[in-house]
Amino acid sequence: MTPPTGAVYLLHFDRPYKHAKHYIGWTTDLPARLAAHSTGHGARLLAVVNAAGIGWQPACTWPGTRTRERQIKRQGGASRCCPVCGVTPRQKASTP
């Protein structure tokens, strides 16, 4: 059986909450999931961030499955793939 395809998404916090600056999640219905996060439902981290008065914004999405979400999380350092944090692609090394 093929796992359902949805969207892996990265949320950027307006300011850090303790150690957290980002949240990575997966869903098959992105608009509904973002609406749930904005009301403090869903992920505990987003509920706490909302309660602390910290805003957030969707920064990036990728098509994929929960397996893809785990791959992105295992890579670590969500700020490395966050366009809001000013991540720019690596420049190719020039050969002399």
C-alpha positions as CSV (number, residue, x, y, z in Angstrom):
1,M,0.0,0.0,0.0
2,T,1.3,3.4,-1.0
3,P,1.6,6.0,1.9
4,P,-0.5,9.1,1.3
5,T,1.2,12.1,-0.3
6,G,0.7,15.4,1.3
7,A,2.8,18.4,2.2
8,V,5.8,18.8,4.5
9,Y,5.9,22.3,5.8
10,L,8.2,24.6,7.7
11,L,6.9,27.3,10.0
12,H,9.2,30.1,11.0
13,F,8.7,31.7,14.5
14,D,8.8,35.5,14.7
15,R,11.1,35.1,17.7
16,P,12.6,32.0,19.3
17,Y,10.7,30.1,22.0
18,K,13.5,28.8,24.2
19,H,15.5,26.7,21.8
20,A,12.9,26.5,19.0
21,K,12.8,28.8,16.0
22,H,11.0,26.6,13.6
23,Y,8.4,23.8,13.4
24,I,8.4,21.1,10.7
25,G,5.2,19.1,10.1
26,W,3.3,17.0,7.6
27,T,-0.3,17.0,6.5
28,T,-2.6,16.1,3.7
29,D,-4.6,19.3,4.1
30,L,-2.3,22.2,4.6
31,P,-4.9,25.0,4.9
32,A,-6.8,23.1,7.6
33,R,-3.6,22.2,9.5
34,L,-2.4,25.8,9.5
35,A,-5.8,26.9,10.7
36,A,-5.6,24.3,13.5
37,H,-2.1,25.5,14.5
38,S,-3.3,29.2,14.6
39,T,-6.0,28.3,17.1
40,G,-3.5,26.3,19.3
41,H,-4.7,22.9,18.3
42,G,-2.4,20.2,16.9
43,A,1.2,20.3,17.8
44,R,2.0,21.1,21.4
45,L,4.9,23.3,20.5
46,L,2.6,25.5,18.4
47,A,0.1,25.7,21.2
48,V,2.8,26.9,23.6
49,V,4.2,29.4,21.0
50,N,0.7,30.8,20.5
51,A,0.2,31.1,24.2
52,A,3.5,33.0,24.6
53,G,2.3,35.5,22.0
54,I,4.9,34.5,19.4
55,G,3.7,34.8,15.8
56,W,4.8,32.4,13.1
57,Q,4.5,32.2,9.3
58,P,4.7,29.4,6.8
59,A,8.2,29.6,5.3
60,C,8.5,26.6,2.9
61,T,6.6,23.5,1.7
62,W,7.7,20.3,0.0
63,P,5.5,17.6,-1.5
64,G,6.0,14.3,0.1
65,T,5.0,11.7,2.7
66,R,5.6,11.4,6.4
67,T,8.9,9.6,5.5
68,R,10.0,12.8,3.8
69,E,9.1,14.8,6.9
70,R,11.3,12.5,9.0
71,Q,14.2,12.8,6.5
72,I,14.1,16.6,6.7
73,K,13.9,16.5,10.5
74,R,16.8,14.1,10.7
75,Q,19.0,16.4,8.7
76,G,18.7,18.9,11.6
77,G,19.0,22.6,11.5
78,A,15.7,23.8,10.1
79,S,17.2,27.2,9.8
80,R,19.4,25.9,7.1
81,C,16.4,25.4,4.8
82,C,14.4,28.4,6.0
83,P,14.2,31.2,3.4
84,V,13.0,33.7,6.1
85,C,16.2,33.2,7.9
86,G,18.0,34.4,4.8
87,V,19.4,31.0,3.6
88,T,20.9,31.3,0.2
89,P,22.1,28.5,-2.0
90,R,25.7,27.6,-1.9
91,Q,27.8,29.2,-4.5
92,K,29.7,26.8,-6.8
93,A,33.4,26.9,-6.2
94,S,35.2,28.5,-9.1
95,T,38.0,26.6,-10.6
96,P,41.2,28.5,-11.4
